[in-house]
Amino acid sequence: MDASWQWKAPCVQNFDNPGTVISRTNFSGDPLDAPWTTDFTPNYARVENGTLVLSLETGKALNKFGNRPGFGTTVSSTRWMLYGTVSARIKAGSRSGGIISSFIYRNIMTGDEIDYEWVGKQPNEVQSNYYWRTPPTMDPKDIDYSHSRRHDIGQNLSDQYQIYTIEWLPDSLTWFINGQVVRTLLRSEVNGTKYPSTPSQIQFSIWDGGLADPETLDWAGGPTDWSDSHPKYEMFVDWVDIKCYTPTDPGTTPWPPKDQGFQGFVNPLAKDPSSLLAKEAIVLGQNAPTFSTLANGGLHWGRFYTSGRNLFGGKKSDATARCRQHGSMVWVSLMLSFLAWVL
């Protein structure tokens, strides 16, 4: 393991070291391998000049619609989070109709999701959205797509960096752009039930929606430009700042070290064929992520720390706040909540 990527004050992932992102095929299931994985082969993610770059390249495979969509990139955190605030300085890659860039919290098992998405159809806009319980086995016709909202920033978001923040709390969701609230959802507005509430990974991705099914093509503004003169389709992530939530100290809690995570009780659950972890492995087969296999016990929590950094002001080097770790009692409450959900 290359320890040089480890989190240090100001506790912001700056992508200064290529070792911060590894191929999922090289991920052992231990989150100390690296904080992020690139999830597909061929791999079109790279760390360059202190920036995470996700590329979309010409595709070779023919889909069921008779098209050859581009082959994209997804980068996922190797730790999971249950409530918290994530900010990222991003330049979208949606330079043509059909190209989708995204910043997501997602639980692939339950289908809970919270996101920002950029579509080439509206280069000056970003869309906020959330989903509740849309697992991989769900028929797309049964998914509720009505939660999306559009936010016009007044400039091409593929040309300029902006700071996008999603604050996910037990009773509310808030989306920010450059420190300004653009949307709030209260849990009470959805009767307290149809609300994302299961541990999630953080993901960044770019993909081709312009040569897919007619509904996706229309939403993305396709067909995608794959002419010889097409622009480069690249999404840039300058840095990511992650803060987990606990009732005793909201906004300043670190992602816990490996030995304070969910290992002790996820292992028994993973051995149960009826558990969500086992069902995920069955559904995804060889595509199941390493972290969900029975051998390594499923969910991993890790060494993402926090800072008192001002999320919306100054450059990366401006923050000098000291990182802190908290006691284990907080994680007792989180484990009990998660166990209640699973059972």
WOVENBEL-V21389 format. One record per pair of residues at least 4 apart in sequence whose ideal C-beta (glycine too) atoms are under 8 Angstrom apart, sorted by sequence separation. I is the first residue (numbers start at 0). GAP is how many residues later the second one is. D is the distance in Angstrom with one decimal. If there is no record, write none. Layout:
BEGIN
I	GAP	D
I	GAP	D
END
This chain:
BEGIN
6	4	5.5
15	4	7.8
21	4	5.0
22	4	7.3
30	4	7.3
39	4	7.9
46	4	7.2
61	4	6.7
62	4	5.5
76	4	7.9
94	4	6.4
106	4	6.9
133	4	5.2
137	4	5.7
138	4	7.8
152	4	6.1
154	4	6.9
155	4	7.1
168	4	7.4
175	4	6.2
184	4	6.1
187	4	6.0
189	4	4.4
195	4	7.3
207	4	7.4
211	4	4.2
212	4	6.8
213	4	6.2
214	4	6.5
215	4	5.9
217	4	7.8
219	4	7.9
225	4	5.6
245	4	6.7
248	4	5.5
255	4	3.8
256	4	7.5
258	4	7.8
261	4	4.6
262	4	6.2
264	4	6.5
265	4	5.8
266	4	6.8
267	4	7.1
270	4	7.8
273	4	6.9
274	4	6.9
275	4	6.3
276	4	6.8
277	4	6.4
278	4	6.1
279	4	6.0
280	4	7.8
283	4	3.9
287	4	5.3
293	4	7.8
295	4	7.8
309	4	6.4
313	4	3.2
325	4	5.8
327	4	6.7
328	4	7.2
329	4	6.6
330	4	6.0
331	4	6.4
332	4	6.5
333	4	6.2
334	4	6.0
335	4	6.4
336	4	6.7
337	4	6.4
338	4	6.1
14	5	5.6
21	5	6.1
27	5	5.5
37	5	5.0
46	5	5.8
47	5	5.3
61	5	7.2
62	5	7.3
80	5	7.7
93	5	4.3
105	5	8.0
106	5	4.6
132	5	8.0
137	5	6.2
154	5	5.8
156	5	6.4
166	5	7.7
167	5	5.8
168	5	7.9
175	5	5.7
176	5	5.3
184	5	7.5
186	5	5.4
189	5	5.3
211	5	5.8
216	5	4.2
224	5	4.5
244	5	5.1
255	5	5.8
257	5	7.5
269	5	6.1
272	5	5.0
273	5	7.4
282	5	7.9
283	5	7.6
287	5	6.4
290	5	7.0
292	5	7.8
312	5	7.4
313	5	7.0
6	6	7.4
14	6	7.7
26	6	5.5
37	6	7.9
45	6	7.9
46	6	7.4
61	6	5.7
62	6	6.0
92	6	6.3
93	6	6.5
105	6	7.1
106	6	7.5
118	6	7.7
166	6	7.1
174	6	7.4
175	6	6.6
210	6	7.1
215	6	8.0
216	6	6.6
224	6	7.5
244	6	6.8
268	6	4.5
271	6	6.3
289	6	7.0
291	6	5.8
12	7	6.6
25	7	7.4
26	7	7.3
37	7	4.0
44	7	6.9
45	7	5.2
60	7	6.6
93	7	5.0
104	7	8.0
105	7	4.6
117	7	7.6
165	7	7.3
166	7	4.3
173	7	5.9
174	7	5.3
208	7	4.7
209	7	5.7
245	7	4.5
268	7	7.9
269	7	4.4
270	7	7.8
280	7	4.6
290	7	6.7
44	8	7.0
59	8	6.5
92	8	4.7
104	8	6.7
105	8	7.9
117	8	5.3
118	8	6.9
165	8	7.6
166	8	7.9
174	8	4.4
186	8	4.7
208	8	6.7
211	8	7.7
242	8	5.5
244	8	6.4
268	8	6.3
269	8	6.3
279	8	6.3
283	8	7.6
290	8	6.8
309	8	7.8
44	9	5.2
45	9	7.7
58	9	4.9
91	9	4.3
103	9	6.1
104	9	4.4
105	9	7.6
116	9	7.1
117	9	7.4
133	9	5.0
152	9	6.7
165	9	5.8
166	9	7.1
173	9	7.1
174	9	7.7
242	9	6.5
243	9	4.5
290	9	5.6
309	9	7.1
26	10	5.0
43	10	6.9
44	10	7.3
57	10	7.7
58	10	5.0
60	10	7.8
103	10	7.2
104	10	7.1
115	10	5.4
116	10	4.8
164	10	7.2
165	10	7.8
172	10	8.0
173	10	4.8
208	10	6.9
209	10	5.1
211	10	7.7
242	10	6.9
243	10	6.5
308	10	3.8
21	11	6.3
43	11	4.1
58	11	4.8
59	11	7.5
89	11	7.8
103	11	4.3
115	11	7.1
163	11	7.8
164	11	3.9
172	11	7.0
173	11	7.8
208	11	3.5
209	11	6.9
210	11	6.2
243	11	5.6
265	11	7.0
280	11	5.7
307	11	8.0
4	12	4.8
21	12	4.3
43	12	7.0
57	12	6.0
58	12	4.5
102	12	6.5
103	12	7.8
115	12	6.0
116	12	6.4
130	12	7.0
131	12	7.7
163	12	7.3
164	12	7.6
171	12	6.3
172	12	4.3
209	12	2.3
210	12	5.9
279	12	5.0
280	12	6.2
306	12	5.9
308	12	5.6
3	13	5.4
20	13	6.4
23	13	4.3
43	13	5.5
56	13	6.1
57	13	7.4
89	13	6.2
101	13	5.7
102	13	4.5
114	13	7.3
115	13	8.0
130	13	7.3
162	13	7.8
163	13	5.9
171	13	6.7
208	13	6.5
209	13	4.9
210	13	5.6
241	13	6.6
280	13	6.8
307	13	3.6
4	14	4.9
19	14	6.2
20	14	8.0
21	14	7.5
22	14	6.8
23	14	6.7
55	14	4.6
56	14	5.5
101	14	6.7
102	14	7.9
114	14	5.2
162	14	7.2
164	14	7.7
171	14	5.2
209	14	3.3
306	14	4.4
307	14	7.8
1	15	7.4
3	15	6.5
4	15	4.6
18	15	6.2
19	15	5.7
20	15	4.5
21	15	5.9
22	15	5.8
23	15	4.9
41	15	7.7
55	15	7.1
87	15	5.8
101	15	4.6
113	15	7.6
114	15	7.2
161	15	5.9
162	15	5.3
170	15	6.7
171	15	6.4
208	15	7.9
276	15	5.6
306	15	7.5
19	16	5.9
20	16	7.0
21	16	7.3
23	16	7.9
24	16	6.8
35	16	7.8
55	16	4.6
100	16	7.1
101	16	7.3
112	16	7.6
113	16	4.8
130	16	7.0
161	16	5.8
162	16	7.0
170	16	4.7
207	16	5.3
277	16	6.9
306	16	5.7
1	17	4.2
20	17	5.6
55	17	6.8
99	17	6.1
100	17	4.3
112	17	6.4
129	17	5.3
169	17	7.1
170	17	7.4
276	17	7.3
305	17	6.3
22	18	7.3
53	18	7.6
54	18	6.0
99	18	7.1
112	18	4.2
128	18	5.5
304	18	4.2
305	18	7.0
53	19	4.1
85	19	7.2
99	19	5.7
111	19	6.7
128	19	4.3
304	19	7.6
22	20	5.7
53	20	7.9
98	20	7.5
99	20	7.7
110	20	6.2
111	20	6.1
127	20	7.2
128	20	7.4
304	20	7.0
53	21	6.2
98	21	4.3
110	21	7.7
111	21	6.6
112	21	7.0
126	21	5.2
127	21	5.1
276	21	4.4
12	22	6.4
96	22	8.0
97	22	5.6
110	22	5.4
111	22	7.8
126	22	6.7
172	22	7.9
276	22	7.7
51	23	6.6
96	23	4.4
97	23	7.9
109	23	5.8
110	23	3.4
126	23	5.4
127	23	6.6
172	23	7.5
270	23	6.4
20	24	6.0
80	24	7.2
93	24	4.5
95	24	4.8
96	24	5.2
110	24	4.2
125	24	7.8
126	24	7.2
150	24	7.9
152	24	6.6
269	24	5.0
20	25	7.9
92	25	7.7
93	25	5.9
94	25	6.5
109	25	6.0
110	25	7.3
124	25	5.1
125	25	5.4
20	26	5.8
91	26	3.8
93	26	4.2
108	26	6.5
124	26	6.1
150	26	6.6
19	27	6.2
43	27	7.0
79	27	7.8
107	27	7.9
110	27	6.4
124	27	5.1
125	27	6.7
169	27	7.6
205	27	6.4
269	27	5.8
6	28	7.8
17	28	7.5
43	28	7.1
44	28	4.8
94	28	7.6
107	28	6.8
121	28	6.9
123	28	5.6
124	28	6.9
167	28	7.1
205	28	7.5
269	28	4.6
4	29	6.6
17	29	4.4
41	29	6.9
43	29	4.5
69	29	8.0
93	29	6.7
123	29	5.9
205	29	4.5
268	29	7.3
4	30	6.6
16	30	7.0
42	30	7.5
44	30	5.3
121	30	7.8
123	30	6.0
204	30	7.9
266	30	4.2
0	31	5.9
20	31	6.7
39	31	7.5
116	31	8.0
123	31	6.0
125	31	6.1
150	31	4.8
203	31	6.7
265	31	5.3
266	31	7.4
0	32	6.1
14	32	5.0
19	32	7.8
39	32	7.6
123	32	6.1
124	32	7.5
150	32	7.3
265	32	4.4
39	33	6.7
122	33	4.6
123	33	6.7
203	33	5.6
265	33	5.2
15	34	5.1
39	34	6.3
91	34	7.4
122	34	6.5
148	34	5.6
262	34	5.3
14	35	5.7
37	35	6.5
38	35	4.5
122	35	6.2
13	36	5.9
14	36	5.8
37	36	7.3
38	36	7.1
125	36	8.0
261	36	7.6
14	37	4.7
37	37	5.3
38	37	5.7
55	37	6.7
261	37	5.0
262	37	7.6
36	38	7.0
54	38	7.8
125	38	7.2
201	38	7.3
260	38	7.2
261	38	7.9
35	39	5.3
36	39	5.5
53	39	6.8
117	39	5.8
260	39	6.2
261	39	6.0
35	40	6.7
117	40	7.6
201	40	7.1
260	40	3.3
35	41	5.9
36	41	6.0
259	41	7.1
260	41	7.2
34	42	6.5
35	42	6.6
257	42	6.8
34	43	6.0
55	43	6.5
129	43	6.4
257	43	7.0
33	44	6.4
34	44	7.3
256	44	7.9
257	44	5.8
32	45	6.9
255	45	5.1
256	45	6.9
257	45	7.1
254	46	6.2
255	46	7.5
256	46	5.5
30	47	4.1
53	47	7.9
127	47	4.4
254	47	5.6
30	48	5.2
115	48	5.2
254	48	6.7
254	49	3.3
115	50	7.1
253	50	6.5
254	50	7.0
26	51	6.7
114	51	7.9
125	51	7.2
253	51	4.2
254	51	8.0
23	52	7.9
113	52	5.7
253	52	4.9
252	53	6.3
20	54	6.2
113	54	5.9
127	54	6.9
251	54	5.5
127	55	5.0
129	55	6.9
251	56	6.7
131	58	7.6
113	59	6.3
115	59	7.1
243	60	7.7
102	61	5.9
104	61	6.6
132	61	7.7
131	62	4.4
241	62	5.0
243	62	7.0
93	63	7.6
94	63	4.9
102	63	7.6
104	63	6.3
131	63	6.2
242	63	4.6
93	64	5.8
131	64	5.9
241	64	7.2
91	65	4.6
92	65	6.3
130	65	7.3
90	66	7.4
91	66	4.9
129	66	5.7
240	66	7.6
275	66	6.3
90	67	6.5
274	67	6.9
90	68	7.5
240	68	6.4
256	68	7.6
259	68	5.6
90	69	6.7
253	69	6.9
255	69	7.9
90	70	4.8
240	70	6.0
253	70	6.9
260	70	7.7
264	70	6.5
89	71	6.7
90	71	7.8
253	71	5.5
259	71	5.6
88	72	5.2
89	72	6.6
251	72	6.8
253	72	6.8
255	72	7.9
88	73	7.4
89	73	7.9
252	73	5.6
261	73	6.3
268	73	6.1
88	74	5.2
89	74	5.7
264	74	6.4
87	75	7.3
88	75	8.0
160	75	7.4
169	75	7.6
255	75	5.8
86	76	5.8
87	76	5.7
168	76	6.0
261	76	6.8
86	77	7.0
87	77	7.9
160	77	6.1
167	77	7.5
238	77	5.7
248	77	6.5
252	77	6.6
86	78	4.2
237	78	7.9
247	78	7.7
85	79	7.0
84	80	6.4
85	80	5.8
245	80	7.1
84	81	7.2
168	81	7.3
248	81	7.8
84	82	4.5
113	82	5.4
247	82	6.1
84	83	7.2
112	83	6.6
246	83	7.8
83	84	6.2
111	84	4.0
245	84	4.2
82	85	5.4
111	85	6.7
82	86	5.8
111	86	4.8
113	86	7.5
246	86	7.3
80	87	8.0
82	87	5.9
112	87	7.6
245	87	7.6
109	88	4.6
111	88	6.3
245	88	7.5
86	89	7.7
106	89	7.9
108	89	7.5
118	90	7.4
119	90	7.3
104	91	7.3
106	91	4.6
106	92	6.2
106	93	4.6
107	93	7.6
105	94	5.4
106	94	7.4
104	95	4.2
105	95	6.0
104	96	7.3
104	97	6.0
105	97	5.8
103	98	7.3
104	98	7.8
120	98	7.4
103	99	4.5
120	99	6.1
121	99	7.3
102	100	7.7
103	100	7.6
118	100	6.6
119	100	6.5
120	100	2.4
198	100	6.3
101	101	7.4
102	101	5.8
103	101	7.1
118	101	5.0
119	101	5.2
101	102	7.0
118	102	5.9
119	102	8.0
101	103	5.0
100	104	7.3
101	104	7.6
119	104	7.8
99	105	7.8
100	105	5.0
101	105	8.0
99	106	6.9
98	107	6.9
99	107	5.3
98	108	7.9
99	108	7.6
98	109	6.5
99	109	4.7
97	110	6.1
98	110	7.4
97	111	5.8
98	111	6.8
93	112	7.9
97	112	1.8
92	113	4.7
96	113	5.9
97	113	6.8
89	114	7.7
95	114	7.4
81	116	7.4
85	116	5.8
87	116	7.5
81	117	4.5
80	118	6.5
81	118	7.5
79	119	4.2
80	119	6.1
97	119	7.0
79	120	6.2
80	120	7.8
99	120	5.7
79	121	5.6
80	121	6.9
98	121	7.1
78	122	7.7
97	122	4.8
96	123	6.7
97	123	6.1
76	124	5.0
96	124	3.4
97	124	3.3
75	125	5.0
76	125	4.3
96	125	5.4
97	125	5.9
98	125	6.4
75	126	7.3
76	126	7.3
96	126	7.3
97	126	3.3
75	127	4.8
96	127	6.8
97	127	7.4
74	128	6.7
95	128	5.9
96	128	7.3
73	129	5.9
74	129	4.9
95	129	4.4
73	130	7.4
74	130	7.2
73	131	4.1
72	132	6.4
178	132	7.1
71	133	6.4
72	133	5.6
73	133	7.8
178	133	3.3
71	134	4.9
72	134	7.9
95	134	6.6
98	134	5.4
100	134	4.6
177	134	6.5
178	134	7.8
71	135	3.6
95	135	6.4
71	136	6.2
94	136	4.5
175	136	7.8
69	137	7.5
70	137	7.8
94	137	7.4
95	137	7.1
68	138	8.0
69	138	3.8
94	138	6.1
68	139	4.0
93	139	7.8
198	139	6.5
92	140	5.2
197	140	7.8
68	141	7.5
69	141	7.7
92	141	5.0
68	142	4.0
92	142	3.5
67	143	7.0
68	143	6.4
91	143	6.0
92	143	7.5
197	143	6.2
66	144	3.7
90	144	7.1
196	144	7.2
66	145	7.8
89	145	7.1
90	145	4.2
64	146	7.0
89	146	6.8
136	146	5.7
164	146	6.2
64	147	6.9
89	147	5.5
90	147	7.7
135	147	5.6
164	147	7.9
62	148	7.0
64	148	6.7
88	148	7.2
89	148	7.3
134	148	7.7
135	148	6.9
162	148	7.1
58	149	6.9
62	149	7.2
87	149	5.7
88	149	3.9
162	149	6.1
53	150	6.0
55	150	4.8
87	150	7.8
88	150	5.4
53	151	6.7
54	151	7.1
55	151	6.7
87	151	7.0
51	152	7.0
53	152	4.8
55	152	6.1
87	152	4.7
86	153	7.3
87	153	7.4
69	154	6.5
85	154	6.7
86	154	4.5
68	155	7.1
85	155	7.0
66	156	7.8
69	156	6.9
85	156	5.2
84	157	7.8
85	157	7.6
67	158	7.9
83	158	6.7
84	158	4.7
83	159	5.5
83	160	4.0
84	160	7.3
80	161	7.2
82	161	7.0
83	161	4.7
72	162	7.9
81	162	7.8
82	162	3.9
69	163	6.9
80	163	5.7
81	163	8.0
84	166	6.3
109	166	7.1
108	167	4.9
57	168	6.2
108	168	7.1
83	169	7.6
108	170	7.4
108	171	4.6
107	172	6.8
80	174	6.7
56	176	7.9
78	176	5.3
107	176	8.0
54	177	7.6
55	177	3.9
54	178	6.7
55	178	7.6
54	179	5.1
53	180	6.8
54	180	8.0
52	181	5.6
53	181	4.4
107	181	7.3
52	182	7.3
53	182	7.9
52	183	5.8
53	183	7.5
108	183	7.4
51	184	7.2
52	184	8.0
107	184	7.9
50	185	5.3
51	185	4.1
50	186	6.7
51	186	8.0
50	187	5.5
49	188	7.5
75	213	7.8
77	213	7.0
79	219	5.5
79	220	7.1
78	221	6.2
79	221	6.3
14	222	7.0
77	222	6.5
78	222	5.6
14	223	7.6
78	223	3.8
13	224	7.9
14	224	6.9
77	224	6.5
78	224	7.8
86	224	4.6
13	225	5.0
78	225	5.8
86	225	7.8
12	226	6.1
31	226	6.5
84	226	7.6
11	227	5.2
12	227	4.5
30	227	6.4
76	227	7.9
11	228	7.0
12	228	7.6
29	228	7.4
11	229	4.7
12	229	7.5
10	230	7.5
10	243	7.9
38	250	7.6
81	252	5.9
81	255	7.4
81	256	6.7
28	261	4.7
27	262	7.0
28	262	5.5
26	263	5.1
26	264	7.7
28	264	6.8
23	265	6.8
23	266	6.6
28	266	7.4
29	266	7.4
28	267	3.5
34	267	7.4
27	268	7.5
28	268	7.9
34	268	8.0
30	269	4.5
34	269	7.0
29	270	7.2
30	270	7.5
31	270	7.1
28	271	6.9
30	271	3.7
31	271	6.9
30	272	7.2
10	293	7.8
10	294	4.6
10	295	5.6
11	295	7.1
6	296	6.0
10	296	4.1
5	297	6.8
6	297	6.1
9	297	4.7
11	297	6.6
6	298	4.8
8	298	6.4
10	298	7.2
9	299	5.1
13	302	5.6
11	304	6.1
9	306	7.4
11	307	6.9
9	309	3.3
8	310	7.6
9	310	6.6
10	310	7.9
8	311	7.0
9	311	6.1
8	312	6.9
10	312	4.7
8	313	6.1
9	313	7.9
8	314	5.3
7	315	7.8
6	316	7.2
END
